[in-house]
Amino acid sequence: MTAITFDTHKFIQTLQEAGFDAKQAEGVSRAFKEASGEAELATRQDLRELELRLEAKISDIKFDLVKWIAGMLLAQAGLVAALVKLL
């Protein structure tokens, strides 16, 4: 995962324009930077890799499902044939 760039100077200026004094603005900026630095954010590449893994798993599940359905149909056909033979 990649880090996000953060312009602390511009952030502090924005806070000061909103009425924060310099010390408050710097404190909020520092807290925000530390908090956002700990966050784990997914990139587009991360999401694409996840999508590919999920598509592969879904394909495997579809194959298994078709295999079970085909087996059950064959078993059902055999059962019907046996019952018809008995009658």
C-alpha positions as CSV (number, residue, x, y, z in Angstrom):
1,M,0.0,0.0,0.0
2,T,1.3,3.5,-0.8
3,A,1.4,6.5,1.4
4,I,-0.7,9.6,0.6
5,T,1.1,12.9,0.3
6,F,-0.1,15.6,2.8
7,D,0.7,19.3,2.5
8,T,0.8,20.3,6.2
9,H,1.6,24.0,5.3
10,K,-1.5,24.4,3.2
11,F,-3.6,22.5,5.8
12,I,-2.3,24.9,8.6
13,Q,-3.1,27.9,6.4
14,T,-6.6,26.7,5.8
15,L,-7.2,26.2,9.5
16,Q,-5.8,29.6,10.3
17,E,-8.1,31.2,7.7
18,A,-11.0,29.4,9.4
19,G,-10.1,31.0,12.8
20,F,-7.6,28.7,14.4
21,D,-4.5,30.4,15.9
22,A,-1.1,29.1,14.7
23,K,-0.6,26.7,17.7
24,Q,-4.0,25.2,17.4
25,A,-3.6,24.8,13.6
26,E,-0.2,23.1,14.0
27,G,-1.6,20.7,16.6
28,V,-4.5,19.7,14.5
29,S,-2.3,19.3,11.5
30,R,0.1,17.1,13.4
31,A,-2.7,15.0,14.8
32,F,-4.3,14.6,11.4
33,K,-1.0,13.6,9.8
34,E,-0.3,11.0,12.5
35,A,-3.8,9.6,12.2
36,S,-3.8,9.4,8.5
37,G,-0.3,7.9,8.5
38,E,-1.6,4.9,10.5
39,A,-4.5,4.3,8.1
40,E,-4.1,1.5,5.6
41,L,-5.5,2.7,2.3
42,A,-6.0,0.5,-0.8
43,T,-4.7,1.6,-4.1
44,R,-6.3,0.9,-7.5
45,Q,-3.7,-1.9,-8.0
46,D,-4.6,-3.4,-4.6
47,L,-8.3,-3.4,-5.6
48,R,-7.5,-4.9,-9.0
49,E,-5.5,-7.7,-7.5
50,L,-8.4,-8.4,-5.1
51,E,-10.9,-8.4,-7.9
52,L,-8.8,-10.9,-9.9
53,R,-8.5,-13.2,-6.9
54,L,-12.2,-13.0,-6.3
55,E,-13.0,-13.8,-9.9
56,A,-10.7,-16.8,-9.8
57,K,-12.4,-18.1,-6.6
58,I,-15.9,-17.5,-8.1
59,S,-14.8,-19.5,-11.2
60,D,-13.7,-22.4,-9.0
61,I,-17.0,-22.3,-7.1
62,K,-19.0,-22.2,-10.4
63,F,-17.0,-25.3,-11.7
64,D,-17.7,-27.2,-8.5
65,L,-21.4,-26.3,-8.6
66,V,-21.7,-27.5,-12.2
67,K,-19.9,-30.7,-11.3
68,W,-22.3,-31.4,-8.4
69,I,-25.4,-30.6,-10.4
70,A,-24.2,-32.9,-13.3
71,G,-23.6,-35.7,-10.8
72,M,-27.0,-35.2,-9.2
73,L,-28.7,-35.2,-12.6
74,L,-26.9,-38.5,-13.6
75,A,-27.9,-40.0,-10.2
76,Q,-31.5,-38.9,-10.7
77,A,-31.6,-40.3,-14.3
78,G,-30.3,-43.6,-13.0
79,L,-32.9,-43.6,-10.2
80,V,-35.7,-42.9,-12.6
81,A,-34.5,-45.6,-15.0
82,A,-34.4,-48.1,-12.1
83,L,-37.9,-47.2,-11.0
84,V,-39.3,-47.4,-14.6
85,K,-37.6,-50.8,-14.9
86,L,-39.3,-52.0,-11.7
87,L,-42.7,-50.9,-12.8
